[in-house]
Amino acid sequence: MPKRAAADPKPQQRRRDEVPSDRIEFAHESEREYARLLDFYQIEWQYEPRSFDIDWDADGNVLKQFTPDFYLPAYDLYIEVTTMNQKLVTKKNRKVRRLRELYPGVKIKIFYQRDYVALLKKYGLEGSGDAMDAPPPDAKSPPPGMID
């Protein structure tokens, strides 16, 4: 077997316990936390897989797009994760309303920061340091509020 040249990059090795959320660069830490929750419950997800046109100029050129944070194929559902910043929450609510008007067949849910905190409290994980260290109540079904 020939030796690899020193300049050749080493093949990337994955840890056995690595989950999909470990391999993505997220725009915000709250998105990483939500992805880790999805991984924990073994829910398949895609990060920002599609953008929706939501505003055009008079000539039909796209002025604004909305890219939901997650798509859950098993539920045919898009998820938008918010932070505590009220200005951002208001802006995202407006975009989601517009998406629903223009694409009535697209299912989308906003997952607010308070929803995440409520899940942690409900399952006694809010002070544990890492919410993903505790065993899930049922790995096959996510907690209420996470996707419905």
C-alpha positions in Angstrom: 0.0 0.0 0.0 1.6 3.3 -1.0 2.2 5.9 1.6 0.2 9.1 1.6 2.1 12.2 0.8 2.6 14.5 3.8 0.6 17.3 2.1 -2.5 15.0 1.7 -5.2 15.8 4.2 -5.9 13.1 6.7 -9.3 11.4 6.3 -11.8 12.7 8.7 -12.5 10.3 11.5 -15.9 10.4 13.2 -16.3 9.5 16.8 -18.7 6.7 17.4 -20.9 8.8 19.6 -21.0 11.7 17.1 -24.5 12.8 16.2 -25.7 14.8 13.2 -25.8 18.0 15.2 -22.0 17.7 15.8 -21.3 18.0 12.1 -23.2 21.2 11.3 -22.3 24.9 11.7 -25.4 26.5 13.1 -26.2 30.2 12.8 -27.2 30.4 16.5 -26.6 28.2 19.6 -30.3 27.8 20.1 -30.5 25.9 16.8 -27.7 23.6 17.9 -29.6 22.9 21.2 -32.8 22.1 19.2 -30.8 19.9 16.8 -29.3 18.0 19.8 -32.8 17.5 21.2 -33.9 16.1 17.8 -30.8 13.8 17.7 -31.5 12.7 21.3 -35.0 11.6 20.3 -33.7 10.0 17.1 -35.8 12.3 14.9 -34.4 12.7 11.4 -33.9 16.4 10.5 -32.4 18.6 7.8 -30.9 22.0 8.5 -32.1 24.9 6.4 -32.9 22.7 3.3 -35.1 25.1 1.5 -35.8 28.8 1.1 -39.2 30.2 0.3 -39.8 33.4 -1.7 -42.0 35.7 0.3 -41.7 39.1 -1.3 -41.2 40.3 -4.9 -40.8 43.7 -6.6 -43.1 44.9 -9.4 -41.0 43.1 -12.0 -41.3 39.7 -10.2 -37.8 39.7 -8.8 -37.5 38.1 -5.4 -36.9 40.7 -2.7 -37.2 38.5 0.4 -36.8 34.8 1.2 -37.5 32.8 4.3 -35.4 29.8 5.2 -36.8 27.8 8.1 -34.2 26.4 10.4 -35.2 22.7 10.2 -37.2 20.3 8.2 -38.4 17.0 9.8 -39.1 14.6 6.9 -41.1 12.1 9.0 -43.5 14.8 10.0 -43.4 16.8 6.7 -42.8 19.8 9.1 -40.6 22.9 9.0 -39.4 24.3 12.4 -38.3 27.8 13.0 -36.3 28.3 16.3 -36.4 31.7 18.1 -34.4 33.3 20.8 -35.5 35.5 23.6 -34.9 38.7 21.6 -38.4 40.1 21.0 -37.4 42.0 17.9 -36.3 38.8 16.2 -39.4 36.9 17.5 -41.7 39.6 15.9 -39.8 39.4 12.6 -39.9 35.6 12.5 -43.6 35.6 13.4 -44.2 38.0 10.4 -42.2 35.7 8.0 -44.0 32.6 9.2 -47.4 34.3 8.7 -46.4 35.3 5.2 -45.1 31.8 4.4 -48.5 30.4 5.5 -50.4 32.8 3.3 -48.3 32.1 0.2 -47.7 28.3 0.8 -50.8 27.0 2.6 -49.7 23.4 2.1 -46.4 23.9 4.0 -46.6 22.9 7.6 -44.4 25.1 9.9 -44.1 25.6 13.6 -42.2 28.2 15.6 -40.3 26.7 18.5 -39.9 29.5 21.0 -37.2 29.6 23.6 -39.9 29.3 26.3 -40.9 25.9 24.7 -37.4 24.6 25.0 -37.2 25.8 28.6 -40.6 24.2 29.4 -39.3 20.9 28.0 -36.3 21.0 30.2 -38.4 21.8 33.3 -41.0 19.2 32.5 -38.4 16.4 32.3 -36.3 17.8 35.3 -33.3 18.7 33.1 -33.1 22.5 33.6 -30.3 22.4 36.1 -28.4 19.3 35.0 -25.7 21.0 33.0 -26.5 19.1 29.8 -30.0 18.2 29.0 -28.9 15.5 26.7 -27.3 13.4 29.4 -30.5 12.1 30.9 -32.3 9.2 29.3 -35.3 10.1 27.2 -38.8 9.2 28.6 -39.4 7.3 25.3 -36.8 7.5 22.6 -39.5 6.8 19.9 -41.8 9.7 20.7 -40.7 13.2 21.3 -42.1 15.2 24.2 -45.3 17.1 23.6 -44.7 20.6 22.2 -41.4 19.7 20.5 -42.9 19.1 17.0 -46.7 19.5 17.4 
